[in-house]
Amino acid sequence: MAQRRKSLIKPRSIAFSRQSGHCLYCGQPMWTSSVEEFAAKHKITSAQAKLLQCTGEHLKAHHEGGKADQSNIVAACLYCNQGRHKRKDPPEPEQYKRLVYQRLSKGGWHQLRIN
């Protein structure tokens, strides 16, 4: 029988607070409760704001034995989290962070600059 995965809600919330509400990879602010409020506050569309929804990101993948606890979970926006895991061979978190910052410095990535 397959073991149930532990919920990421609490470790994600802790990571969100620890990171002052910013994505580990792109550094942009994220939201956890209301996409409409976040969009209005930052004068962006709801569609743009959805990219910045806070997700729980495993530093070490669950399928590789990574636990769902605060030592292995960080907060990442939906765009960055999905982008890392869409890759055939996802890079290590620090390597991915450098890639994101390189793309941001050239005006790429998700093109949202809220900070």
Residue frames as qw, qx, qy, qz and C-alpha x, y, z in Angstrom:
[[0.000, 0.889, 0.458, 0.000, 0.00, 0.00, 0.00],
 [0.396, 0.519, -0.025, 0.757, 1.37, 3.44, -0.97],
 [0.359, -0.458, -0.461, 0.670, 2.15, 5.82, 1.86],
 [0.102, 0.922, 0.357, 0.108, 0.26, 9.12, 1.93],
 [0.452, 0.386, -0.112, 0.797, 2.34, 12.21, 1.36],
 [0.297, -0.539, -0.460, 0.640, 2.56, 14.65, 4.23],
 [0.175, 0.917, 0.350, 0.085, 0.80, 17.98, 3.68],
 [0.534, 0.220, -0.022, 0.816, 2.98, 20.93, 2.68],
 [0.155, -0.863, -0.315, -0.362, 0.66, 23.54, 4.19],
 [0.570, -0.803, -0.020, 0.172, 2.50, 24.08, 7.47],
 [0.667, -0.265, 0.256, 0.647, 6.10, 23.89, 6.13],
 [0.341, 0.546, 0.391, 0.658, 5.10, 26.12, 3.18],
 [0.249, -0.915, -0.237, -0.213, 3.63, 28.67, 5.58],
 [0.654, -0.642, 0.100, 0.387, 6.78, 28.62, 7.70],
 [0.603, 0.064, 0.365, 0.707, 8.96, 29.02, 4.59],
 [0.141, 0.774, 0.378, 0.487, 6.78, 31.89, 3.32],
 [0.399, -0.914, -0.070, -0.003, 7.26, 33.73, 6.63],
 [0.723, -0.417, 0.238, 0.497, 10.98, 32.88, 6.83],
 [0.490, 0.197, 0.435, 0.730, 11.46, 34.27, 3.29],
 [0.058, 0.431, 0.181, -0.882, 9.40, 37.40, 4.02],
 [0.584, 0.584, 0.422, -0.375, 6.85, 36.34, 1.40],
 [0.334, 0.733, -0.423, -0.416, 9.33, 36.25, -1.50],
 [0.960, 0.263, -0.077, -0.060, 10.11, 33.47, -3.95],
 [0.730, -0.471, 0.362, 0.337, 13.38, 31.65, -3.28],
 [0.684, 0.196, 0.470, 0.523, 14.25, 31.68, -6.98],
 [0.303, 0.627, 0.325, 0.640, 13.06, 34.96, -8.53],
 [0.271, -0.125, -0.379, 0.876, 12.75, 37.06, -5.37],
 [0.262, -0.356, -0.317, -0.839, 9.31, 38.37, -6.29],
 [0.394, -0.091, 0.570, -0.715, 6.56, 38.73, -3.66],
 [0.255, -0.160, -0.913, -0.275, 4.02, 35.93, -3.53],
 [0.550, -0.259, 0.106, -0.787, 0.47, 35.54, -2.27],
 [0.043, 0.036, -0.982, 0.179, -1.17, 32.82, -0.22],
 [0.215, 0.388, 0.759, -0.476, -4.80, 33.80, 0.21],
 [0.415, 0.752, 0.410, -0.306, -6.37, 36.16, -2.34],
 [0.550, 0.180, 0.451, 0.680, -5.21, 36.50, -5.92],
 [0.111, 0.831, 0.398, 0.372, -7.57, 39.45, -6.43],
 [0.395, -0.906, -0.018, 0.152, -6.19, 41.42, -3.47],
 [0.650, -0.341, 0.363, 0.574, -2.60, 40.68, -4.51],
 [0.450, 0.444, 0.493, 0.597, -3.30, 41.76, -8.10],
 [0.048, -0.930, -0.280, -0.233, -4.96, 45.00, -7.00],
 [0.543, -0.774, 0.090, 0.313, -2.20, 45.81, -4.51],
 [0.533, -0.342, 0.476, 0.610, 0.53, 45.37, -7.14],
 [0.419, 0.675, -0.063, -0.604, -1.48, 46.75, -10.09],
 [0.039, 0.261, -0.879, -0.398, -1.20, 43.57, -12.17],
 [0.695, -0.044, -0.384, -0.607, -3.82, 41.31, -13.71],
 [0.819, -0.295, 0.376, -0.317, -5.18, 38.28, -11.89],
 [0.939, 0.324, -0.088, 0.069, -3.60, 36.09, -14.58],
 [0.394, 0.648, -0.475, 0.446, -0.19, 37.62, -13.85],
 [0.424, -0.561, 0.485, -0.520, -0.76, 37.30, -10.11],
 [0.973, -0.079, 0.060, -0.210, -1.57, 33.60, -10.44],
 [0.741, 0.457, -0.394, 0.295, 2.03, 33.03, -11.54],
 [0.123, 0.520, -0.545, 0.646, 3.14, 34.35, -8.15],
 [0.817, -0.444, -0.097, -0.357, 1.04, 32.03, -5.99],
 [0.217, -0.611, 0.726, -0.231, 3.14, 30.62, -3.15],
 [0.930, 0.038, -0.328, -0.164, 3.91, 26.92, -3.48],
 [0.671, -0.593, 0.445, 0.021, 5.90, 24.56, -1.30],
 [0.644, 0.624, -0.441, -0.038, 9.08, 23.51, -3.09],
 [0.924, -0.328, 0.127, 0.152, 11.03, 20.40, -2.06],
 [0.008, -0.825, 0.532, 0.192, 14.76, 21.14, -2.12],
 [0.080, -0.229, 0.959, 0.149, 15.34, 17.40, -2.30],
 [0.560, -0.036, -0.476, -0.678, 12.56, 15.81, -4.34],
 [0.752, -0.226, 0.359, -0.504, 10.00, 13.68, -2.56],
 [0.961, 0.226, -0.109, -0.119, 10.67, 10.75, -4.90],
 [0.567, 0.490, -0.529, 0.398, 14.37, 10.96, -3.90],
 [0.606, -0.314, -0.617, 0.392, 13.53, 10.70, -0.21],
 [0.064, 0.293, -0.158, 0.941, 13.02, 14.41, 0.50],
 [0.146, -0.460, -0.784, 0.390, 10.83, 14.99, 3.52],
 [0.082, -0.724, -0.387, -0.565, 7.90, 17.41, 3.76],
 [0.525, -0.680, -0.329, 0.392, 9.37, 19.32, 6.68],
 [0.033, 0.991, 0.015, -0.129, 10.69, 22.84, 7.16],
 [0.452, -0.584, 0.509, 0.442, 14.31, 21.80, 6.58],
 [0.410, 0.057, 0.757, 0.505, 13.47, 20.61, 3.05],
 [0.218, 0.745, 0.601, 0.189, 10.56, 22.89, 2.03],
 [0.183, -0.250, 0.018, 0.951, 11.01, 26.43, 0.76],
 [0.384, 0.718, 0.424, -0.396, 8.51, 28.87, -0.71],
 [0.243, -0.124, 0.576, 0.771, 8.61, 29.36, -4.47],
 [0.497, 0.381, 0.025, -0.779, 6.18, 31.04, -6.82],
 [0.828, 0.288, 0.444, -0.184, 4.13, 28.76, -9.03],
 [0.599, 0.768, -0.203, -0.095, 6.00, 29.88, -12.15],
 [0.068, 0.692, -0.711, 0.105, 9.45, 29.08, -10.76],
 [0.600, -0.201, 0.734, -0.245, 8.39, 25.84, -9.10],
 [0.833, 0.422, 0.320, -0.164, 6.75, 24.51, -12.25],
 [0.470, 0.811, -0.343, -0.063, 9.62, 25.74, -14.40],
 [0.188, -0.589, 0.781, -0.093, 12.18, 23.80, -12.39],
 [0.583, -0.044, 0.791, -0.182, 10.21, 20.58, -12.49],
 [0.748, 0.586, 0.102, -0.295, 9.23, 20.74, -16.17],
 [0.225, 0.719, -0.640, -0.149, 12.85, 20.10, -17.05],
 [0.874, 0.129, -0.461, -0.085, 13.90, 16.58, -17.97],
 [0.712, -0.112, -0.466, 0.514, 16.68, 16.69, -15.36],
 [0.237, -0.937, -0.166, -0.195, 15.72, 19.39, -12.82],
 [0.424, 0.520, -0.431, 0.604, 18.77, 21.38, -11.66],
 [0.465, -0.332, -0.600, 0.560, 19.75, 21.67, -8.02],
 [0.105, -0.891, -0.423, 0.126, 18.03, 24.60, -6.25],
 [0.303, -0.721, 0.147, 0.606, 21.12, 26.88, -6.16],
 [0.327, -0.026, 0.652, 0.684, 21.89, 26.17, -9.81],
 [0.103, 0.661, 0.687, 0.283, 18.28, 26.92, -10.76],
 [0.192, -0.875, -0.248, 0.368, 18.32, 30.15, -8.72],
 [0.313, -0.467, 0.378, 0.735, 21.39, 31.32, -10.66],
 [0.229, 0.282, 0.744, 0.561, 19.64, 30.49, -13.95],
 [0.024, -0.821, -0.571, -0.003, 16.54, 32.44, -12.92],
 [0.244, -0.814, -0.021, 0.526, 18.60, 35.49, -11.90],
 [0.333, -0.183, 0.560, 0.736, 20.54, 35.38, -15.20],
 [0.129, 0.509, 0.726, 0.445, 17.28, 35.39, -17.14],
 [0.151, -0.873, -0.416, 0.208, 15.79, 38.13, -14.94],
 [0.332, -0.618, 0.170, 0.692, 18.87, 40.32, -15.47],
 [0.181, -0.028, 0.646, 0.741, 18.31, 40.04, -19.24],
 [0.432, 0.123, -0.015, -0.893, 14.62, 40.96, -18.96],
 [0.517, -0.016, -0.776, -0.361, 13.40, 37.40, -19.31],
 [0.018, -0.109, -0.903, 0.416, 11.70, 34.87, -17.11],
 [0.055, 0.628, 0.775, -0.039, 8.13, 35.79, -16.19],
 [0.207, 0.425, 0.210, 0.856, 8.71, 39.53, -16.81],
 [0.417, -0.820, -0.338, -0.197, 6.98, 40.58, -13.60],
 [0.437, 0.203, -0.392, 0.784, 8.96, 43.14, -11.64],
 [0.423, -0.777, -0.412, -0.215, 7.05, 43.96, -8.50],
 [0.650, -0.490, -0.196, 0.547, 9.98, 44.70, -6.17]]
